[in-house]
Amino acid sequence: MPFINVKTNVNVTNEKTADIKSALGTAITAIPGKSEGWLMVGVEGDYTLYFKGTDAPAAMVEVQIYGSPSGNAMSELTNRITGILSESLGISSDRIYVSYMCTENWGWNGSNF
């Protein structure tokens, strides 16, 4: 039950959004037991975002995960996410933050897991 939300100050076309969504669907498999089948993705382009005092292309990615994946798995996912945004949107990897929130409480379909 992961959720990945990408906020960037880069313009993201519908085609790029679809490409990013598909690539994140593959990337999430870095976390054992996670797949695109339960992945929710949000992409917010043209977001007002400053990093290191400038509005040069940047991104903030929030990853929310049910459970507690290993640090190695999260590092691999960060690597994959950074690669996807660098390739798709031309954002330098040193201008991308990825944050994680892991929880044991996740609701769906009227109840919690």
C-alpha positions as CSV (number, residue, x, y, z in Angstrom):
1,M,0.0,0.0,0.0
2,P,2.6,2.6,-1.0
3,F,1.9,6.2,-2.1
4,I,4.5,8.2,-4.0
5,N,3.8,11.9,-4.4
6,V,6.1,13.9,-6.7
7,K,6.2,17.7,-6.4
8,T,8.3,19.6,-8.9
9,N,8.7,23.1,-10.3
10,V,9.1,21.5,-13.8
11,N,6.2,21.5,-16.2
12,V,5.0,17.9,-16.5
13,T,3.0,17.0,-19.6
14,N,0.3,14.3,-19.4
15,E,2.6,12.0,-21.4
16,K,5.5,12.6,-18.9
17,T,3.1,12.0,-16.0
18,A,2.1,8.6,-17.5
19,D,5.8,7.7,-18.1
20,I,6.7,8.6,-14.5
21,K,3.7,6.7,-13.1
22,S,4.7,3.6,-15.1
23,A,8.4,3.9,-14.1
24,L,7.5,4.3,-10.4
25,G,5.3,1.2,-10.7
26,T,8.4,-0.8,-11.6
27,A,10.7,1.1,-9.1
28,I,8.4,0.2,-6.1
29,T,9.5,-3.4,-6.4
30,A,12.7,-2.3,-4.7
31,I,10.6,-2.7,-1.5
32,P,10.0,-6.4,-0.9
33,G,6.3,-7.3,-1.2
34,K,5.3,-4.0,-2.9
35,S,4.1,-3.8,-6.5
36,E,2.3,-1.4,-8.8
37,G,-0.9,-3.3,-8.1
38,W,-1.3,-1.4,-4.8
39,L,0.7,1.7,-5.7
40,M,-0.9,5.2,-5.7
41,V,1.0,7.9,-7.5
42,G,0.5,11.7,-7.5
43,V,2.5,14.1,-9.7
44,E,2.3,17.8,-9.2
45,G,4.1,19.8,-11.9
46,D,4.6,23.5,-12.0
47,Y,4.7,23.5,-8.2
48,T,6.3,26.6,-6.6
49,L,9.5,25.1,-5.3
50,Y,12.8,26.6,-4.3
51,F,15.9,24.6,-3.3
52,K,19.3,26.0,-2.3
53,G,17.8,29.5,-2.8
54,T,16.9,29.1,-6.5
55,D,14.0,27.9,-8.6
56,A,16.2,25.8,-10.9
57,P,14.5,22.4,-11.6
58,A,14.0,20.5,-8.4
59,A,11.7,17.9,-6.9
60,M,10.4,16.8,-3.5
61,V,9.2,13.2,-3.4
62,E,7.2,11.8,-0.5
63,V,7.0,8.0,-0.1
64,Q,4.4,6.6,2.3
65,I,4.6,2.9,3.0
66,Y,2.6,0.4,5.0
67,G,5.1,-1.6,7.1
68,S,8.8,-1.1,7.8
69,P,11.1,-1.8,4.8
70,S,14.8,-2.1,5.3
71,G,17.2,0.8,4.9
72,N,18.8,-0.9,2.0
73,A,15.4,-1.3,0.2
74,M,14.6,2.4,0.8
75,S,18.1,3.4,-0.5
76,E,17.5,1.4,-3.7
77,L,14.1,3.0,-4.1
78,T,15.6,6.4,-3.7
79,N,18.2,5.6,-6.3
80,R,15.5,4.5,-8.7
81,I,13.2,7.5,-8.1
82,T,16.1,9.9,-8.6
83,G,17.0,8.2,-11.9
84,I,13.5,8.4,-13.1
85,L,13.1,12.1,-12.4
86,S,16.6,12.9,-13.8
87,E,15.8,11.0,-17.0
88,S,12.2,12.0,-17.5
89,L,12.3,15.7,-16.4
90,G,16.0,16.6,-16.5
91,I,16.3,17.3,-12.8
92,S,19.8,16.9,-11.4
93,S,19.9,14.2,-8.8
94,D,21.4,16.7,-6.3
95,R,18.2,18.7,-6.5
96,I,15.9,15.9,-5.6
97,Y,14.8,15.1,-2.0
98,V,13.0,11.8,-1.2
99,S,11.4,11.4,2.2
100,Y,9.8,8.3,3.7
101,M,7.0,7.8,6.1
102,C,6.4,4.2,7.3
103,T,3.3,3.2,9.2
104,E,1.6,0.2,10.7
105,N,-1.8,1.8,10.2
106,W,-3.3,2.0,6.8
107,G,-6.9,2.3,5.9
108,W,-8.6,1.0,2.7
109,N,-12.1,0.0,1.7
110,G,-13.7,1.1,5.0
111,S,-11.3,-0.6,7.4
112,N,-7.6,-0.8,8.4
113,F,-5.1,-3.5,7.5
